[in-house]
């Protein structure tokens, strides 16, 4: 297959690009500058331009670009960055694909489990109804709606609602690993909030699975089938590293440092299940947190 990827320098994009290339597929990278090689396609989200001529003959586009969610404080200015790097950028790409003479058959566009907001202890999946009401939930909702513009051109659209992607080289886990290695890690707040996660290996495998399964469309949760509480997640990291995790981080301190990021992403409870993925026949390499962290950190 010939597959184009935006956000190919990020954690998931780089791993996906490498995996597809190793399997013999032709991979193109969407870049926000003039293309320098035959493997690059220029696009300018702010200017609403995409070099669709270079995308002719492409079988699918995997759209993963977007400013990092965190951990960092969400100022008003950074909320604008989060929005503009996702919603208008996704709409620009989706609209360009819909207008192509021979559009790709599929657009797999990133989203996040933040779509659901705070679910408490209740388990949710793609058929659970409305999204949450906080900033991140509203952002994910508009992000998915923007990707839907590709459907006008007959493109199959899949919204990848990813959980926390586990890898030691980056993402949320990579950011906090130095503290855990020093024995300074601990649960956030009371630790009872659920964490929906997925190993990087399974994230990439799930995207490849969805590229191949043309009957799956719409929202798909990219999360392991066994979400855990933050306290369980913290203890599992400690076990994998053989380090104590004695120091809880008070919720009030999280809010003081990170503001809205704390309530929308770090302290929120999201118990999300991958119903559509498992119903379609996908098998996880790392279905439980201990096996995932052993593989990631071992």
N, C-alpha and C positions, 0 to 999 in steps of 0.2 A: 504493500500500500504506500501511497504518497500522503504524508501527514504533516500539516503545519502546526506549530506550537507557538503560542505567545507566552511570555513569562518563562522562557526556556532557560534562563540563568538562575531561576529560583530553585528552592529545595526539591519540589516535586517535578518541575519542568525539566531540570537537568537530569534527574534520575529517569524520567520517562523518555527523554530524548536518547539517552545512552542505551536504555533497554530496547527501544524500537530499532535503533541503528544496529545493535548487536544481533537483532533478529532478522536483519536484512531489509528492513523498510527504508524508504527514502524519507528523510526528515528535513523540513524547512523550518527556519526560525523567523518569526516576525520580530523585526527590530525597529526602534524608533529613531532611525537615522538612515541615510542612504545605504542601500545594500552593497556590501563589499565582495560577496562571493555568490556563487550560484545557489548556495544553500540558505540564502537570506532573502526575506521579503520585507520591503519597507512599508511601515504604516505610521500614520501621524494621528493619534486619537484626538488631540486638541484641534487639529485642522480638519478632522473628519475625512481623512484620506487613507485609502488602502490600495496598494498595488495589486489589484485583482488580476491583472494579466499574468503575473507571476504565480497566482494561485490556480490558474486554469489547469485542469487535470488532477487537482488535489482530491483525494478521497474523503478526507475529514480534517477538521480544524479542532484542536484542543486549546481552549482559551483559558490561560491560568494567570494572566497579568493582573496586578493590583498592588497598591502600596501595602506594606506589612501592617497587620492588625495590631500587633504589639509583641511583647509587653512594653507599653509606653503610655504616657498621659495623652488622652484625647482632648486637646484644646479645640476651640472652635475652628481654628485654621486647619488643624490636622483632620478634623471630621470632613472638611471640604475636600482635602486631599484624598481621603478614603473614598468619598463619594465619587469624585471626578475620575479617579483612576479605575473605577468599576462601572458605574452606570453609563455615563456618556461614552466611555471607551468601548464598552460592550455593545452599546447600541450602534456605534459607528461600524464596528466589525460585522455585527449581525446584519445590518442593513446592506452593507457592501456585498456580503455573501448572497443575500436574497436577490440582489440585482445582477448577479453574474449570469452570463450566457449558459455556462455549465457549472452550477454551484456544487460544492462538495456535498456528499450525501448526508454528512452528520456534522453538527457543531456540539462538542462537549464543553460546556462552559462552567467555570468554577463558581461555587457558592459555598455556603457554610452552614453548620448546624445552628449557628446563631439565628437562623431563620425562625426557630421555634421559640426563642425567648426563654424565660425561666419555666421549666416544666415540673419543678419540684421533684417528688419521688415517682411521678407517673411516667411510664414508658410511652414514647411516641414514635411514630414512623411517618412515612410519606403520605399516608391516608388519614392522618390525625386531625386535619382541618386547618384552622387559621394559624397564621404566624404570630409571633410575639409582638409586643408593643414598644420595646425599647429601641434605641438608635440602631444597634446592630441588626435587629430583626427587620426593621424598616429598610435598612440598607440592602440586606439580602433579598428582600421581596422586590425592590426596584431593580436590583441586579439581575434577578431571574426574568423579570418582565422585559428588560432590555434585550436579553438573549433571544427572547421569543420572536423578535423582529425577523429572524432568519427563516422562520417557518413560512413566511409569505412566499419564499422562493422554493418551497418544497423540501427544505432542509430539516432532517430529524434533529431536534434539540433535546439535549440531556443536561440537566442542572446538577452538578456534582456537589452535593451538600456534605462537605468534608468535616470530620471531627479534627481533633488535635493530631497532627501527623508526627509520629514518633521517629526521630533519628538523632543520633548524637552530634551530627554535624551542623544542625540548625533547627529552626522552628522553636516552639515553646520549650521543648525538652532541652535542646542544645543550649538555650539561653541560661537555664537554671542549673545545669549540670555542675559547673564549677563550685557552686555553693554546696550541692549535695556531696561532692567529692571531699569537701572540707568538713563534712559532718554538720553543716549548718542548714540543711534542708528541713522543711516541715510542712504540715498541712496549712492551707489557706483558710482563714476564718475558723469556723467550727469543723471544717472538713467533711460535713455531711452532704455537700452538694455533689451531684453526679458529674463525672467527666466522660465524655464520649470521645474515643480515641481510635486510631488506626496506625499500624506500622507503615513505614514508608514502602516496604516491599509490597504489602497488600494494597496500598493506595495505587501504586503503579500497576499492579496486576488487575485491579478493579477497573481502572481506566482502559486498559487494553481489552479486558473482557467486554466492556460496553462499546468499544469501537467495533468489535466483532458481532455483537448481538443487536441486529438492526430492528428487532421488535420492541426494544426498551426505549422509552422516551419520557420526557418530563423529569420530575425530581427523583433523584436517587441518593439515598444516604450512604456516604462512604465512611462507615464507622464499623468497628469490630462488633460482634454480636453480644459482647458482655461488657457494657459500660460499668464503671466502678465509682465509688465515692472518692472524693479528693483525698481523704485519709487513707483509703486502700491504695490509691495510686501512689501516694507519697511513700507508704511502707514498701510497696513493690520496687520503687526506685532504690530505696535503702537496701533491700535484699539483694538486688542485682549488683549494687556497688559495694555491698558489705560495709555499709556505713550507717550510723544511727541517724534517726530523723526526729530529734526531740523538740524542735523549736517551732511551734505554731506561729504563723504570721497573723496578728489580729486583723479582723475585717476593717476596723477603723483606721489602721495604719495603711492597709491596701487602698482604701478610699482617699486617704490624705495624699498618697503618692501618685496614684494612677487615675483618680477621678472616675469618670464614666466607664473607663476600661474595666475597672474592678467589678462594677455591678453588671455590666453587659457581657463580660468574657471570663473574668477570673473567679468571681464568687457565685456566678449564676449556676443553677443546677440544670443539666441537660442530659436526660436519659434517653438517648436516641438509638433506635434499632434499624438495621439495614434490611428491611423487609423485602423491598423490590430486588435488591441484589441477590439475596439468598433464594428468593422465589425463582429467580432466573437461572439458578444453578451455580452461582459463584461459591468457591470453597476458599476459606481463609487459611493462610499459612500460619497466622498467629491470632487465634480466636480469643485467647485470654491474655491478661496483662503481664503475667509472669513470663510466659513464653516469648511475648513480644519484646520485653525489656532484656531478657537474656540474649536474644538475637541482636538487638540494637546496641547493647552495651558490652556484650561478651567479647 
